[in-house]
Amino acid sequence: MTDKHALIQPDRDQNATPIHVVDKAGLEDFLKSLPAAARSALAAQKFAAGPFEHAILPNGEDWSVVTGVADASELGTWCLARLGESLPAGTYRLANAESGPALFGWAAGQYRFDRYRAELPMKARACC
């Protein structure tokens, strides 16, 4: 089972990968704020700021994430759920949005209930 207490932590200015939240209406302005290499990376990943869509932005030796949502000014419960299950383990911080109810979706997207899952041994069978 995933440690639910490790999924959401208070921000103590620790190192974190930024998550930029963008909707279709704000995509053009967001692209204007990026350097040419980052715009090219988004174009190569065919990022269109649709809901549940995300892309990786290279930034020298670092990277960040941009995710599409329906309305960037008001995140809903499930806006970050798929993102939480898609990204590698690490520490992330929303760069340009307030999390609000999206924190639940972030945690729920990473949660795995595995109490009753067990690897069953494979029995050797004679073939033919």
C-alpha positions in Angstrom: 0.0 0.0 0.0 1.3 3.5 -0.8 2.3 5.6 2.2 -0.5 8.2 2.1 1.4 10.5 4.4 4.3 10.9 1.9 2.1 11.9 -1.0 1.3 15.5 0.2 3.8 17.4 2.2 3.9 21.1 3.3 6.1 23.3 1.1 9.3 24.1 3.0 11.2 25.5 -0.1 12.7 22.1 -0.7 13.9 21.2 -4.2 10.9 20.3 -6.3 10.1 19.8 -10.0 7.7 22.5 -11.1 4.3 21.7 -12.5 2.8 24.4 -14.8 -1.0 24.3 -15.1 -2.3 25.5 -18.4 -5.7 25.5 -20.1 -6.5 25.9 -23.8 -7.3 29.6 -23.4 -4.0 30.4 -21.7 -1.7 28.2 -23.9 -0.7 30.9 -26.3 0.4 33.3 -23.5 2.2 30.4 -21.7 4.1 29.5 -24.9 5.2 33.2 -25.3 6.8 33.0 -21.9 9.0 30.0 -22.8 12.3 30.0 -24.6 12.4 28.6 -28.2 13.8 25.2 -27.1 10.9 24.6 -24.7 8.3 25.7 -27.3 9.9 23.2 -29.7 9.8 20.4 -27.1 6.1 21.1 -26.5 5.4 21.1 -30.2 7.3 17.8 -30.6 5.2 16.2 -27.8 2.0 17.6 -29.5 0.9 19.4 -26.3 -2.4 21.2 -26.8 -3.4 21.8 -23.2 -6.3 19.4 -23.2 -7.5 18.0 -19.9 -5.3 15.2 -18.5 -2.6 15.9 -21.1 1.0 16.6 -19.9 4.4 17.2 -21.4 8.0 17.4 -20.1 9.8 20.7 -20.5 13.6 20.5 -20.6 15.5 23.2 -18.8 19.2 22.7 -19.1 20.0 19.8 -16.8 16.7 20.2 -15.0 13.1 19.7 -16.3 9.6 20.6 -15.4 6.1 19.5 -16.3 3.3 21.2 -18.0 -0.2 19.8 -17.7 -3.5 20.7 -19.4 -6.7 21.3 -17.5 -10.2 22.4 -18.3 -9.9 25.6 -16.3 -6.6 26.7 -14.9 -8.2 29.3 -12.6 -10.2 26.7 -10.7 -8.7 23.2 -10.4 -11.2 20.4 -9.9 -10.8 17.3 -7.9 -9.5 15.1 -10.7 -7.4 17.6 -12.6 -4.1 16.2 -11.3 -5.1 12.6 -10.8 -3.7 11.1 -14.0 -0.6 13.3 -13.7 0.1 11.8 -10.2 0.1 8.3 -11.6 2.1 9.2 -14.7 5.1 11.0 -13.3 8.1 9.3 -11.7 8.6 9.4 -8.0 9.9 12.7 -6.7 8.9 16.0 -5.2 6.7 18.3 -7.2 5.3 21.8 -6.7 2.5 23.6 -8.6 4.3 26.6 -10.2 1.3 28.8 -11.2 -1.9 27.5 -9.5 -3.5 26.9 -6.1 -4.1 23.2 -5.6 -7.4 23.3 -3.7 -9.5 20.1 -4.2 -7.0 18.8 -6.8 -4.8 17.6 -3.9 -7.3 14.7 -3.4 -7.0 13.7 -7.0 -3.2 13.9 -6.8 -3.1 11.5 -3.8 -5.8 9.2 -5.2 -4.0 8.9 -8.6 -0.9 7.5 -6.8 -2.7 5.3 -4.3 -2.4 1.6 -4.8 -4.4 -0.9 -2.6 -2.4 -4.0 -2.6 -3.1 -5.7 0.7 -4.6 -8.8 -0.9 -2.3 -9.0 -3.9 0.3 -11.6 -3.7 2.6 -13.2 -6.3 1.3 -16.7 -6.9 4.0 -19.3 -7.7 3.9 -20.6 -11.2 3.5 -24.4 -11.3 5.4 -26.2 -13.9 3.2 -28.1 -16.3 4.2 -30.8 -18.7 3.5 -29.8 -22.2 2.0 -32.2 -24.7 
